[in-house]
Amino acid sequence: MKTKNIVTVLLVAVILTSCAPAAKVVPTETAVSTSTFTPAPPTITPTFVPENIADAKDLSVWVSDFVHAYDNKVTVNGIEMDATHLTDEIRKTGDKFIQVKKVKGIEFSFLVVNNVPLAIRSNNENWREILIKDLTEKFPTEFSIGISYDGREKDLAEKGEFSIVVAGPFIFTEKENPIGLDLLSELETLTKNNNLVYYGPHLYYHWLFSKDQNPKLAYLNSADKVTIENWMILRAKDLFTLAPNIKIINVSNEPIYEDSGAIGWENSPMYKAFGKDWLKKAWQIAYQESNNANIHDIVFVFNDYNNEWENLKSQYYRNFGKEFKQELELQNINLTTPFAIGMQFHVRTGAQDKISWWGPHIDQIKYETLLQHFESFKGIAPIYITEFSVKGENDVDVPVDQQIEVVNTVVQAALDSNNVRAFIFWEPLNHPFLFDPSTGKRLMPYYALVKTLYEYVP
């Protein structure tokens, strides 16, 4: 390009630039932060790692208690061991002593020695001592084990060993002569705080009117029907008001007996007022007053002795149960469990002709016989074994092998029948075949029982 032309182009460019409008200047604002936000770090929940049995801090205690019950020596896999030896063996070869069962979708591990469970662990807890309650809760059917309570069994109840606690002594709610109201209150608190089933005291019982037991009620023995019925209503109302946590109660206790091939009735104001229909009257009053107290799903038990095997008395209860159940259905009272039949089971040993009070002789405790008897009440009413004890003639202690055989036979028949809902040890500290009353340590029959229960865990 010629020089002259270059100069011309440059002059034009300068002129155009000078004529263009100036660019608008936009001021820039600077934001000033008043606070600084720092997001919190995410919460990390550590994954629970189940404890190894070798690290269980109470392992030596569980083993020591177990071995102590067997005279401080047990034979495991052909080797005799004391507590120290067995504890060391479990720490070294723990997997050999662990069994795993899956119950209702939850996996449980059990520490088992000679087929006896000593400890339990789920996937979200560490190892802990096994309890009878642990095993019964894992059955596919409803079955609970409990104890009677007179105040001395508080430690056993609070430990959670059992599912049911029964008010053992007589309870008189009459304002003129109250007896045992502190026990009612104590059991109300105890059962609530420890998630236990409260089995209340006998509602109606002929001994309540004995001059020896409660002379101020003796007037009812000669009272008229209206007075007796009003007293029955008041007693039920008082009990359900004072102990609203009651879930099971004997509406009648020991009302009939078997004598000379016939059924007889105990001497009581209730029988004098209503005849044999007083059992129905007792149920109706208890049902009404429990509803008035807003207590529902309570189990009403017709409880008696000497009905643990086939005889006139057990036949009477079976026929009565059929009839009464039909009557309730006609009244449109369709409860899941309108009532249960209570069987006491005060088992006695020694010569049969020398036994001074009613109860099955040890020779009558046969698995097949009991199973058939329990099953004969199916479709009529479930059975509650309410006062189980084993005592020898003149109340001497029963040999351990007999204790184990009797308890396990009854429990096995009860479970196999699928019709027994509860098994209550009566006066457990007076009949110490599960625990040593002086030390509280478990005895050999205890471990035999948990072994039997463990076999039923699916």
Salt bridges, closest charged atoms under 4 A:
ASP58 OD2 - LYS57 NZ 3.28
ASP65 OD1 - LYS441 NZ 2.98
GLU125 OE1 - ARG128 NE 3.51
GLU129 OE1 - LYS159 NZ 3.40
GLU129 OE2 - ARG442 NH1 3.35
ASP134 OD2 - ARG128 NH1 2.90
GLU142 OE1 - ARG421 NE 3.72
ASP150 OD2 - ARG152 NH2 3.04
GLU153 OE2 - ARG152 NH2 3.96
GLU161 OE1 - ARG442 NH2 2.98
GLU188 OE2 - LYS192 NZ 3.64
GLU229 OE2 - LYS281 NZ 3.28
ASP277 OD1 - LYS280 NZ 3.95
ASP304 OD1 - LYS313 NZ 3.01
GLU310 OE2 - ARG318 NH2 2.44
GLU310 OE1 - HIS373 ND1 3.36
GLU323 OE2 - LYS280 NZ 2.55
GLU327 OE2 - LYS280 NZ 2.78
ASP363 OD2 - HIS361 ND1 3.46
GLU387 OE1 - HIS346 NE2 2.87
ASP395 OD1 - ARG348 NH1 3.26
ASP397 OD1 - LYS391 NZ 3.53
GLU427 OE1 - HIS431 NE2 3.31
